[in-house]
Amino acid sequence: MAEEVEFYMFCQRRWESLKQKDAGYYPSRHDKVVFREAAERFGISEEEALEQFNWIDKKLVEHKTKNMTPEELTPEELKQALIKIVLENKESPYSK
């Protein structure tokens, strides 16, 4: 469990660093860099890094949204989720 947390936080910190450096999130560039670096750091392949991140992220989302219905989200929570998904992706046509 501790290794999963370390792995996940490593990836998150690298994305944040790249977002700061490039003034936004560029999935086609940043994801490759993050998973390559995570693979090197944790002694796994890039494919395994991607799979591990997705598995951990899925578990976190399931835990956070367990028994939650859309009606339970405040308008502000929904707005922030959409901003993160759509507007912060600099490759999205809707990006800021």
N, C-alpha and C positions, 0 to 999 in steps of 0.2 A: 504494500500500500504506500509506504513512504517513497519508494522508487517511482511509483506512478505519479505521485504528487510532484516530485522533483522534475520528472520528465515533462509533465503538463506545464508547470510553472516556467521551466526553461523555454519551452516553445512560446508561451505567452509573452515572456520578457523579450525574446528575440523579435517577435512581431511588433511589439510596442516600439522597440528600438528602430526597426526598419521604417515603421510608420512615421516616427519623428524625423528620421533622416530624409525620407522621401516626401514628406508633407502629405502623407496619406497611405492607405493600404492598397497595394497592387498585387492581387492574388497570383497572377501568372509569374511574377518575379519573386515575391516574398515567400510564398509557400515552398517553392523549390529550395530557397536558401535555408529556411527554417528547418525543413525536414532533412536536408543534407547535413546541416550542423548538428541536429539532434541525433542523427544516425551515427555520426562520428563520435559525438560525446558519450553516447550510451552503448556503442559497440554493436549496432544493429544495422540492417539495410535501410535505405530510404523508404522502401515500400513498407517495411515493418514499422518505421517511425510514423508514417501516415496512418497505417492501420491502428497502431497503439493510440495515437492522438484521437482518432475518430472514436475508438472504443471508450476511452476515458471521457471524452466530451459528451458522447451519447449517454453514459451513465450519469454524468452531472446534470444534464438536461432532464433526464427521467426523474432524478431525485428532486430537482427544483420544481418540476411541473406535476409531480405525483398528485393525483386527485384534484388537479386544478382545472377549472373550466374557463373558457374565454371570458365569461361574465365576471370572473374574479379579478381580471386585470384592470387596473385603473387606466383611464385614457392616457395618462402620462407614461405608464409602464409600457403600454402598447406602442406609443410614439417612439420611445427610446429604443425599443426592440427593432422597430422598422428602420430607424436612423442607422443603427449599428449594421443591420443586414444590407440595406440598400444604399444609403447616402455615403457611408464611410468607405465603400468599395470604389476606389478611383477608376476602376475599369467599367463601372456601371454607367449607363447613359444618364442616370439620375443623380450621379455623384455631385457633391458640392464643389 
